[in-house]
Amino acid sequence: MDREDNLRRLAAQKEAWDIAVIGGGASGLGVALDALSRGLKVVLFEESDFAKGTSSRSTKLVHGGVRYLAQGDVFLVWEALRERGRLLKNAPHLTKVQAFIIPIYSWRAKIRYYLGLKIYDWMSGSLSLGSSHFISKEETIQKISNIKKEGLLGGIVYYDGEFDDARLALNIAQTCDSLGGCVLNYYKITGLIKNKEGEIIGLKGKDQVNQQTFLTKAKMVVNATGIFVDKIIKLDQMEMKARIRPSQGIHLVLDPSFLGGKDAILIPKTKDGRVLFIVPWQGKLIVGTTDTIRKKARLEPEALSREIDFILHSAGMYLERTPTRRDVLSVFAGMRPLAAPQEPNAKSKEISRHHKIWVSSSKLVTLTGGKWTTFRKMGEDTVDYFKKITGTSPGESTSSKIKIWGYTHRQLPGHLGGYGIKATSIQKLIKDSPELGEKLHPQYPFTFAEVIWAIREEMAIKLEDILSRRIRLLILDAKAALEAAPKVAEVMAAEIGLEDSWVKEELEDFNKIAKKYFIKVKKYDPN
């Protein structure tokens, strides 16, 4: 992707785009991908970086949602299981099958969860990832050496998908770019353009890199800004009631020794009725999540102390060696754009994860809710409104068959495999300039060739873009990310052609963000 080239395309475009998408997270990218699969002309604007918010802070699972099945939301699970299978086929370089174990401590639990997971298997149909089955106590301990052994009867194994959320979002943006879409990050929508009848016919926007302003015509405008959909709605109708209720979820990152195996754990019921995942991911463990209603949507939310304690306590109930605050390498928080319920006192875990689409009287189309796994179907359902908005049929969707940028079944071993077929290009950078083979941090495999690649090919603008989403170091180890930041900033400045003052400002900004990924150790904590 070439950002400057896309800006030139935006400036040169005289005719109206078929669809203008506001939002570069999972929802907006799903809309853009589906619209392009139908031959429509698409422009997408993201105010910060692709997947900067919720879409890069997930549990890293491509799944049907076992807990939604327990809640009786059969249709959501059925839909998600099919999208899970499609995504694993279309992006094998970023997804994989992950085995999960539910530890069993009672015969009643064994029967209940075994039957439930067999239904989960059956609903997967031909897209099943493997058959669930019971394993003995000895097998469970062999697979997860740190599992709490007292009272353990065995475990139930089932299979779901795992992925790199931020890189998938980036690769979808690159797919859209390759299909002729115009995608831009760091581009803020400042207003909506309406005709005499009060219908939306375009957008006012500002490129936040060079401060240039644009007027963009579009036949259909989609508001897919996640937790910030109400901000765009208020640009349309100031008095409109809130459409979403932000729910915060946090995750802790631990050393893999806290499981002692390659299989993940699903804790099916915590003390407040939630489920908890402990998932191996990129050499670490992702543990979460919480579901805490917040009054205000934030781009950089911060984990609450009680959320941290809840996860540590819940995980510790199933592990022999229990994790403490001192063991946490990083903590990250994200906010889910749950559709606001009719009942004022509804609990967040009870609010449906189904996506919802609204069309205002001015024909602003707003998409909210949903989950990462169903991003493509969310996009398809939204683009289906094109005929209602414009009177013209958008044609048949073919997005379920599109291979995501980087697609290959022969990916390289190690972390470069996440670049798919483009991994060889990074290897070539190192071959041509051996100094780019230097690691960002001695404890991690990431190299400066990936920094250069992110700038040249992946629209990375800021230091955080590199260390949080192009390379997942901030998510994996906040301390290591801070240690790597100065040299990465210097390499970025040299590549882009910026002054030392830029390096100083970037480091200051990054340090402020990185602080939120650290956990404070309580004074009374004996560990």
SULUR-V883066 format. One record per residue. N is the residue number from 1. RES is the residue in one small letter. PHI is phi in whole degrees, 0 to 359 (NA if undefined). NEAR is the number of other ideal C-beta (glycine too) atoms within 10 Angstrom. D_FIRST is the distance of its C-alpha to the first C-alpha in Angstrom with 2 decimals. Layout:
n = <N	N>
res = <RES	RES>
phi = <PHI	PHI>
near = <NEAR	NEAR>
d_first = <D_FIRST	D_FIRST>
This chain:
n = <1	2	3	4	5	6	7	8	9	10	11	12	13	14	15	16	17	18	19	20	21	22	23	24	25	26	27	28	29	30	31	32	33	34	35	36	37	38	39	40	41	42	43	44	45	46	47	48	49	50	51	52	53	54	55	56	57	58	59	60	61	62	63	64	65	66	67	68	69	70	71	72	73	74	75	76	77	78	79	80	81	82	83	84	85	86	87	88	89	90	91	92	93	94	95	96	97	98	99	100	101	102	103	104	105	106	107	108	109	110	111	112	113	114	115	116	117	118	119	120	121	122	123	124	125	126	127	128	129	130	131	132	133	134	135	136	137	138	139	140	141	142	143	144	145	146	147	148	149	150	151	152	153	154	155	156	157	158	159	160	161	162	163	164	165	166	167	168	169	170	171	172	173	174	175	176	177	178	179	180	181	182	183	184	185	186	187	188	189	190	191	192	193	194	195	196	197	198	199	200	201	202	203	204	205	206	207	208	209	210	211	212	213	214	215	216	217	218	219	220	221	222	223	224	225	226	227	228	229	230	231	232	233	234	235	236	237	238	239	240	241	242	243	244	245	246	247	248	249	250	251	252	253	254	255	256	257	258	259	260	261	262	263	264	265	266	267	268	269	270	271	272	273	274	275	276	277	278	279	280	281	282	283	284	285	286	287	288	289	290	291	292	293	294	295	296	297	298	299	300	301	302	303	304	305	306	307	308	309	310	311	312	313	314	315	316	317	318	319	320	321	322	323	324	325	326	327	328	329	330	331	332	333	334	335	336	337	338	339	340	341	342	343	344	345	346	347	348	349	350	351	352	353	354	355	356	357	358	359	360	361	362	363	364	365	366	367	368	369	370	371	372	373	374	375	376	377	378	379	380	381	382	383	384	385	386	387	388	389	390	391	392	393	394	395	396	397	398	399	400	401	402	403	404	405	406	407	408	409	410	411	412	413	414	415	416	417	418	419	420	421	422	423	424	425	426	427	428	429	430	431	432	433	434	435	436	437	438	439	440	441	442	443	444	445	446	447	448	449	450	451	452	453	454	455	456	457	458	459	460	461	462	463	464	465	466	467	468	469	470	471	472	473	474	475	476	477	478	479	480	481	482	483	484	485	486	487	488	489	490	491	492	493	494	495	496	497	498	499	500	501	502	503	504	505	506	507	508	509	510	511	512	513	514	515	516	517	518	519	520	521	522	523	524	525	526	527>
res = <m	d	r	e	d	n	l	r	r	l	a	a	q	k	e	a	w	d	i	a	v	i	g	g	g	a	s	g	l	g	v	a	l	d	a	l	s	r	g	l	k	v	v	l	f	e	e	s	d	f	a	k	g	t	s	s	r	s	t	k	l	v	h	g	g	v	r	y	l	a	q	g	d	v	f	l	v	w	e	a	l	r	e	r	g	r	l	l	k	n	a	p	h	l	t	k	v	q	a	f	i	i	p	i	y	s	w	r	a	k	i	r	y	y	l	g	l	k	i	y	d	w	m	s	g	s	l	s	l	g	s	s	h	f	i	s	k	e	e	t	i	q	k	i	s	n	i	k	k	e	g	l	l	g	g	i	v	y	y	d	g	e	f	d	d	a	r	l	a	l	n	i	a	q	t	c	d	s	l	g	g	c	v	l	n	y	y	k	i	t	g	l	i	k	n	k	e	g	e	i	i	g	l	k	g	k	d	q	v	n	q	q	t	f	l	t	k	a	k	m	v	v	n	a	t	g	i	f	v	d	k	i	i	k	l	d	q	m	e	m	k	a	r	i	r	p	s	q	g	i	h	l	v	l	d	p	s	f	l	g	g	k	d	a	i	l	i	p	k	t	k	d	g	r	v	l	f	i	v	p	w	q	g	k	l	i	v	g	t	t	d	t	i	r	k	k	a	r	l	e	p	e	a	l	s	r	e	i	d	f	i	l	h	s	a	g	m	y	l	e	r	t	p	t	r	r	d	v	l	s	v	f	a	g	m	r	p	l	a	a	p	q	e	p	n	a	k	s	k	e	i	s	r	h	h	k	i	w	v	s	s	s	k	l	v	t	l	t	g	g	k	w	t	t	f	r	k	m	g	e	d	t	v	d	y	f	k	k	i	t	g	t	s	p	g	e	s	t	s	s	k	i	k	i	w	g	y	t	h	r	q	l	p	g	h	l	g	g	y	g	i	k	a	t	s	i	q	k	l	i	k	d	s	p	e	l	g	e	k	l	h	p	q	y	p	f	t	f	a	e	v	i	w	a	i	r	e	e	m	a	i	k	l	e	d	i	l	s	r	r	i	r	l	l	i	l	d	a	k	a	a	l	e	a	a	p	k	v	a	e	v	m	a	a	e	i	g	l	e	d	s	w	v	k	e	e	l	e	d	f	n	k	i	a	k	k	y	f	i	k	v	k	k	y	d	p	n>
phi = <NA	243	295	297	295	292	296	295	297	298	293	276	290	264	280	289	291	293	224	249	255	257	123	247	262	303	295	296	293	296	296	298	298	292	298	293	293	260	85	276	270	232	235	231	240	237	293	244	248	306	61	300	265	306	290	250	234	274	279	68	245	257	214	284	99	302	291	290	295	297	277	87	273	296	296	299	295	302	295	294	296	290	292	303	298	294	293	296	283	272	222	293	283	242	231	202	278	238	279	242	236	262	292	248	238	208	293	297	296	301	294	299	285	296	296	298	286	293	295	302	299	298	293	289	59	289	262	299	260	151	269	290	200	271	237	288	301	296	294	298	294	296	280	230	294	265	293	292	267	295	81	291	262	153	209	250	265	220	232	219	254	228	204	259	297	294	288	296	302	298	292	293	300	293	297	299	299	291	273	103	286	249	245	220	262	51	228	261	275	253	187	247	261	236	272	297	277	85	267	287	233	172	224	255	213	221	286	278	272	250	66	281	255	221	247	237	274	207	285	216	245	247	265	233	264	62	293	253	300	294	297	289	301	289	293	269	222	302	268	296	290	299	263	232	236	293	237	268	233	241	223	255	247	234	292	295	296	287	251	79	189	266	275	270	243	248	268	287	206	272	297	250	90	275	256	226	252	235	237	295	205	49	82	230	245	261	238	176	223	256	212	243	296	240	284	236	283	227	288	238	291	237	298	277	301	291	292	299	297	299	293	298	295	295	294	297	291	244	240	294	266	271	284	238	301	292	274	281	277	198	229	230	237	221	239	270	272	288	297	300	281	286	278	295	255	295	282	299	290	262	283	300	269	297	280	227	233	239	238	279	296	269	74	283	262	245	245	210	77	82	213	307	303	260	304	292	294	300	295	299	297	288	293	301	283	303	294	296	281	252	85	246	289	277	85	275	288	233	295	292	255	282	280	284	316	95	311	192	263	241	291	292	291	81	292	295	301	292	271	61	294	279	300	294	291	290	299	293	302	291	296	285	226	306	296	286	281	296	284	294	213	299	269	228	279	295	241	288	298	289	295	298	299	298	287	283	240	235	57	288	248	248	301	295	305	289	280	255	243	287	240	269	295	296	292	281	198	298	296	297	296	297	292	279	304	302	291	298	297	295	295	298	299	294	291	277	88	246	276	299	298	296	301	298	295	296	295	296	296	295	300	296	291	299	302	286	266	263	256	278	274	294	299	274	289	290	266>
near = <20	12	19	9	11	20	18	12	15	19	11	7	16	5	8	16	24	21	30	25	34	29	27	34	26	30	30	33	32	30	31	33	27	29	31	26	24	20	13	22	18	26	27	31	26	28	22	20	23	33	29	25	26	27	25	25	25	26	20	23	23	29	26	27	23	20	17	19	20	16	15	9	17	12	10	22	24	14	21	25	27	20	23	25	19	19	23	19	16	19	24	19	26	29	19	14	12	22	17	23	23	24	24	24	15	10	9	9	16	17	11	15	23	16	10	18	23	15	13	22	18	10	18	21	11	6	15	16	21	13	12	20	13	17	17	12	16	10	14	25	20	13	19	24	14	20	22	16	12	6	10	17	15	19	28	24	20	25	18	25	21	22	24	24	25	25	24	28	27	30	25	30	27	21	25	29	21	12	16	12	26	22	26	25	28	22	27	15	22	11	13	18	15	15	10	5	8	11	14	23	18	20	24	15	23	18	19	15	15	9	7	13	10	19	10	22	15	21	21	30	26	30	29	32	29	29	26	23	25	20	14	20	22	12	17	20	12	7	5	14	8	12	17	23	19	25	21	25	23	23	26	25	22	21	14	14	11	21	24	17	18	11	20	23	27	22	17	19	14	16	9	11	13	19	18	21	22	27	22	19	21	18	13	19	24	25	26	29	23	24	21	20	14	17	6	8	22	15	14	13	23	15	24	15	12	9	22	19	12	20	24	19	13	21	24	15	12	18	19	15	12	16	22	14	17	9	17	22	19	25	23	24	24	25	23	25	28	23	18	18	14	5	8	6	5	15	13	19	18	11	19	16	21	16	24	18	17	16	13	16	9	16	20	24	23	24	27	26	23	29	23	26	28	29	28	24	21	30	31	21	19	25	30	15	19	22	13	11	19	16	8	12	10	21	14	8	19	13	23	16	10	21	13	20	24	23	18	16	9	10	19	17	7	9	18	20	17	21	25	24	15	20	22	13	13	21	16	11	19	17	12	9	12	10	10	18	14	13	12	24	19	9	14	19	14	22	22	22	23	24	26	20	21	23	18	15	17	23	25	28	19	21	28	23	24	29	29	25	25	24	29	25	25	26	28	22	22	24	14	20	28	20	15	26	24	14	14	26	24	14	20	24	18	11	15	12	7	14	9	10	9	15	20	12	15	23	18	9	13	23	12	11	18	21	11	16	24	15	19	9	12	13	5	5	10	5	10>
d_first = <0.00	3.76	6.26	9.15	8.43	8.22	11.32	12.94	12.57	14.12	16.86	17.63	18.02	21.83	22.52	22.17	19.29	20.91	19.64	18.22	17.51	18.35	17.26	14.29	16.59	17.95	19.81	17.30	14.65	17.61	18.52	15.20	15.11	18.74	18.63	16.06	18.33	21.09	19.54	19.19	16.93	15.04	13.60	13.12	14.03	14.46	17.06	16.23	13.60	12.54	15.85	17.51	20.80	22.63	19.87	19.56	23.36	24.79	27.39	24.73	26.62	25.80	29.31	31.74	33.48	36.93	38.19	37.35	39.55	42.31	41.98	42.49	39.07	39.12	36.76	33.91	34.44	34.73	31.48	29.60	31.08	29.77	26.24	26.57	27.48	24.65	22.02	23.62	23.51	19.91	18.40	21.04	18.94	18.72	22.10	25.66	29.22	31.12	34.93	36.56	40.18	42.29	45.26	48.52	51.54	53.68	54.73	53.90	50.28	50.12	51.24	49.12	45.78	46.47	47.20	44.20	41.79	43.45	42.64	39.02	39.06	40.70	38.21	35.34	36.97	35.34	32.22	34.40	33.18	36.76	40.24	41.43	44.67	47.13	47.54	50.54	50.96	50.91	47.67	46.02	47.13	45.98	42.44	42.36	44.84	44.61	45.44	48.56	51.32	54.24	54.81	51.88	52.68	49.48	46.03	44.20	41.06	38.33	34.72	31.49	27.79	25.77	22.04	19.52	18.73	15.97	13.99	14.70	13.38	10.03	10.09	11.29	8.49	6.18	9.35	9.64	6.50	8.04	11.32	10.85	10.47	9.40	8.47	9.40	11.01	14.15	15.27	18.90	20.88	24.23	26.13	26.66	27.89	30.90	33.16	36.97	37.38	35.29	32.43	28.81	27.03	24.06	22.69	23.01	20.21	19.42	16.38	17.69	16.11	17.80	20.24	19.65	20.97	20.15	22.16	20.35	22.50	22.18	24.72	24.13	22.86	22.27	22.99	21.39	21.54	23.58	26.32	25.71	26.32	29.67	28.21	26.49	29.65	31.72	29.76	31.08	34.50	35.75	38.57	36.69	37.60	35.14	33.32	32.19	33.92	31.79	32.78	31.90	31.37	31.38	30.95	32.60	31.35	34.18	35.02	35.27	38.98	39.68	39.34	40.29	38.54	35.37	36.26	35.30	37.94	38.24	40.97	41.88	43.85	43.95	46.75	45.13	44.07	40.40	38.86	37.39	34.93	34.96	32.00	31.07	27.37	25.71	29.14	30.34	31.91	30.44	33.47	33.50	33.43	35.37	35.59	36.72	36.82	35.68	36.61	33.51	29.80	28.08	24.51	26.00	29.11	31.59	33.61	37.22	39.98	41.57	38.40	38.21	41.90	41.61	39.03	40.96	44.22	43.00	41.45	44.57	46.81	45.44	44.97	47.80	46.11	44.78	41.79	42.40	40.37	40.56	38.79	35.62	32.65	30.40	30.70	27.95	28.53	26.67	27.90	28.13	28.15	31.39	32.83	35.89	39.06	42.18	44.35	44.16	45.13	42.88	41.54	37.79	38.21	40.05	37.45	35.77	32.21	31.90	29.23	30.61	29.55	31.37	31.52	33.11	35.55	32.88	30.64	28.13	26.96	26.74	25.68	26.90	28.42	27.46	26.03	22.86	24.41	24.82	21.46	21.00	24.60	24.26	21.48	23.70	26.71	25.00	23.75	27.32	28.38	26.68	29.97	32.01	29.99	29.57	32.30	29.97	29.30	25.66	26.58	26.55	23.94	22.46	19.96	22.38	21.76	17.95	16.86	14.13	11.08	12.82	16.11	19.07	22.70	23.17	21.19	22.47	25.09	24.51	21.57	19.14	19.81	17.49	14.49	16.04	15.70	13.10	16.02	17.45	14.63	15.56	19.13	18.67	17.49	20.75	22.76	21.79	22.28	24.68	24.73	21.25	23.11	24.98	24.83	23.82	27.07	29.93	30.28	26.73	24.72	21.40	20.73	19.25	17.04	15.09	14.94	13.52	10.92	9.97	9.77	7.96	5.33	5.93	6.57	10.17	12.55	15.95	18.12	18.59	14.91	15.39	18.96	19.01	15.90	13.74	17.22	20.02	22.69	23.74	24.38	26.29	28.32	28.37	30.71	28.65	25.52	27.67	29.01	25.65	24.21	25.88	24.68	21.06	21.18	22.69	20.08	17.29	19.44	20.06	16.45	15.50	18.99	20.65	24.36	26.45	26.90	23.26	23.91	27.08	25.63	22.80	25.44	27.71	25.18	24.20	27.90	28.72	26.21	27.20	30.85	30.36	29.49	32.89	36.11	39.31	42.24	45.26	48.36	50.48	48.19	50.41	47.48>
